[in-house]
Amino acid sequence: MTKTTLAIVNPAAGFGKCAKLLGPALDRLRAAEVQFDVAETTRTGHAIEIARKAFRNGYRKFIAVGGDGTSFEIVNGLFPEATDQGVKPTLGFLPLGTGNSFLRDFTDQGVEYAIQAIIEDRSRPCDVIRLKHKGGEIFYINILSLGFVADVCTLANRRFKRMGAASYGLAVVLCLANFKKRIFKIKLDGVALGNPPQTALLIFNNSKYTGGNMMLAPNADTSDGLIEIVRWSADRFDFIRNFPKCYDGSHIHHPLIWTGSAKRIDLDFSEPVDIMIDGEVMTVQCESLEVLPSAFNVMV
């Protein structure tokens, strides 16, 4: 690796766990003669600013030190400028945060695997997905979720975040008690899906996993140039009964689950909706999704 590598550290990731584990992890890289600079974030959105400025200053390799939120911000700092310039940046991971779902597609060994990938400077192409919404655009490499998963993450972050990891358990219980189904009108590569059903969960994936080890989209491939779609139209009790199957991917065989894939998806939404995108929650009026094929490289 060269000196054009920047490690962007979120010390608050993992409810402060990252700050405690940071020193030994970076020492491992230095002991292997990996050369890199370090920048720490101090607030939400800071990694976007750091990555964007570093890219303009010539950095082409980055290491996300934290969780899914850290890599999400770095990706949004690099794009769309990298694509506009015809440059393919490289991103490595030191998964010291909470989720680290994206890395789970490649290994269950976590930090050890990620460190070795950086030391060996091994990488592979990876797609990026662009979400266009009424207020702008967002880039992601893992998952965009609408419906149940988005409802849980939104509730946990907005009302129970101070409770830490327990916030998600409480949010799941409350969202099941107030179970919602919605109609989402979409077009795949210009073709409308007729008569969309009342849907409990709709996801658009680049990678297989979310929530650490939930294989929500087992057919997803990070470099196939396609967005993997899973739509689940179950009622509350059927949803509860079958949700554990999400951990091994067998849920997609449920008769009320539809899966598909596309290069571009148009989202016909008349109003803003809550979404979960690579672990972050926000409310936007979605318009379209499109794949940027092999837009960057990941060190895995």
N, C-alpha and C positions, 0 to 999 in steps of 0.2 A: 504494500500500500504506500501511497505517497503522502506528502504533507498537506495535500488538498482534502484531507478528511476532517470533518467536524463532528464531534460528539455533542449532541444537544440533550441536556440532562434536565429532567423534571424532578427535582428533589422531593416534591410533594406526592409523587405517584405512589400508589399502593398505600394510601393513608400514612405517608411518611416512611414506608419501608424502603423506598428507593434511596433515600439519603443515607440510611444505615448500611446498605449493601454496596453503595457506590464505590467507595475506596478500594476494597479488595477486587472488585470486578475490573476497574480501570487498571489496577496494578497488574492483573493477569495479562492484559493486553500490552502494557508497557514492557513486561518481562519477556514477551514474545517479539519485542522490537517493532510493534505496531506504532506508527507515528500518527498522532492526531492532536487536534486542538479541542478545547472544551468550552462550551457556553452553557450557562444554567438559566433556566426560565424562572421568572418571578411572579407570573400571573397567567391567567387563562388567555390564550391567543398569542403569547409571547414567542412560542416556538415557530409560529407562522412568520413573524417578523424576522427572527434570527435566521431561519432557513432562506427566506427571500433575499435578505441582505447578503448572506454568505454566498448564495448562488451567483448573485451579481458581482461578487468580489472574486469569483473563480473557483469556489469549492464545487466539487462534483460528486464527492462521496460523503455520506452522512451516516451517523449512528444514532438511532433513537433509543435513549436511555430512559426507560419509564414503562408505561403501559400502552394500550391501544390509542389512548388520547394523544400521547406524545407523537407517535408515528402519523396519526391523522393530521395533526397540525403541521408537521414537517412536509407531508405530501401537499397540503394546501399552500405552503410557502413556496414550493417548487413549481407547482402548476397554476395556470397554464403556461407560464413563461418558458419552462423547459421545452414543452412541445412546440411553442411558437418559434423557438430558436433551433429546433431540430436536435436537441441535446437529450441524452438518456442518462439521468443521474442514477446513482447507486445508493441504496439504503440498507444498512445493517441494523441489528437489534440487540440491545441488552435488556431483556424482559424482566425488569425489576419492579413493575407495577402490579396492578390487580388482574386485568383481563388477559392481554397478550394473545387474543384469539387468532389473529392472522398467522402467527408463527406456528400455531398448532397444526396447520395443514401439512407442515413439513417434518415436525418432530414432537415427541412428548417429553424430550429431555431438557427443554427450557433453556436456562442460562448456559449450561455446558455446551450444548449444541450451537447456540448462537455465538458464543465466544470463539469456538473452533472455526466456525464459518468466517468470522472476521479475520482471525489469524491466518487462515489459509487463503483469504481473499477470493473465496468461491462465490459465484453469483449466478443467477438465472433471470431470464426476462419475466416481467410481470405486467399485466394489464392494469390500467387505472380506469375507473368509471367516473364520468362527469355527470353530476346532477345539475340541470338547469332549473331554476325556480324564478318566481316573479321578481325577486330582489337581487338575483345574481346567479352565481354558480359555486358548487362545492365539489371537491374531488375526494374519492374514497377507494380503498383497496380491499375492504372486508365485506361489509353488509349495510344495506339500507332496509330498515324494517318499518312497516306500518301495521297498525292493529295491536294485538295483544302485547308483543314484545316492546313496542314503542310506548304503549300505555304504561307498562310496568316501569320502564326506565325513566319515563317522564315523571311519574308519580314519586318514584324513589329519589330522584334528583331535586325535585321542586319542594317536596314536603318532608322527606325523612333523611336527607343527605347526612345530617349530623350524626345519625346512628351508625354510619359506616356500612360494612357489608350486610348487616342485618336489615338495612333499609329495603333491600331487594326482596327479601322474604316477606316482609310486611306488605310491600307493594303488590306482590303476586297474590296474596290472600285477598286484598281489597279489590284488585282488578277481576279476580274470579267471581267475587260477590257481585260486582257491577259489570258483568260480562257484556261486551259490546260486539256487534257485527255491523259491517258497513259494506256498501257497494263501491268498488274501485274500478273505474272505466280505464282500460289501457289498450294501446295498440302495439303490436310486436312487428317491427320492421315494416310499418305502414299498414298492417292488417289488424282491424279491430277484433277483439275477442267478444263474440256475441253473447248477449244475455248474462252478464257477469253476476255471480251469486252473492248473497250476503256472506261476507268474508270475515273470519276472526283474525287471521294472520296472513299478511302478504309481505314477502321478502324478495329483495333483489341482491343476489350475491355474486361476489368475485371469488371468494374463498369458501371453504366448507363450514368452518366453525364460527361460533359466536359464544359469548358468555364463558369463555375459557375452554370448555370441552363439550359443548352442545353442537352436534353435527346437523345443523338445520338444513344445509344444502349439500347432500353427499355427492351430487353430480357436478358440483362446481369445480372449475379448473382455473387457476390464476393466470394462465397464459394461453387460453384457447380463443381469445377474442370475442367471448360471449358473456352475457349477463345471465346467470341462472336464476329462475323464478320459482318460488314455491308459494302456492295459494291454498289456504286451509279454510274450509267452509263449515267446520263442525259446530254443533251447539255446545253449550257449557260443559255438560257432563261427559259427552263424548270426547271433548277436548281434554278435560282433566284425565280421563281414563287412558288416553293415548299419548299424552304429552311426554311421559318418560321415554318413549321410543325415539324422541329427538336426540338422545344421547348416543345412539348407535346408527342413526340415519334411517331406521326401518319405518319411521312414521310416513315416509313418502308413498308407501304402499297402501295407505288408508284410502278407502273409496271416495272420501270427500276431499282428498288432496289432489291438486293438479300441479304438474311441473312443466316447465318449458324453458326456452332460452332464446335470446335475440341479441343482435348487435346494437339495436336502438329500440327504446321503448318510449312511447308518448303517453303521458299521464293526464287524463282529462279530469282535472279536479277543479271544482268551482270555488273552492275556498281553502285557506291554509289548513294544514293538518299537522299533528304532532308526529315527528319521525325520530327514530334512533339511527344514527349513521356513524359507524365505527366507534360505538360506545358513547357518542355525544348525543344529547337530545336538543331538539330545537323545533320551532313551529314555522313552516314555510308552505307556500303554495307551489307544489311541484308541477313542472311542465314536461320535462323529458330526461331520459337517461341515455347515454351513449358510451361505448367502449373506446378507449384510447389504447389500441393493441400494443403490447410490449413497450409501453411508454417509458418504463424505467427498469432497473435491475434491482433484485433483492439478494442480499447476502444470506443464503440459507443452505 
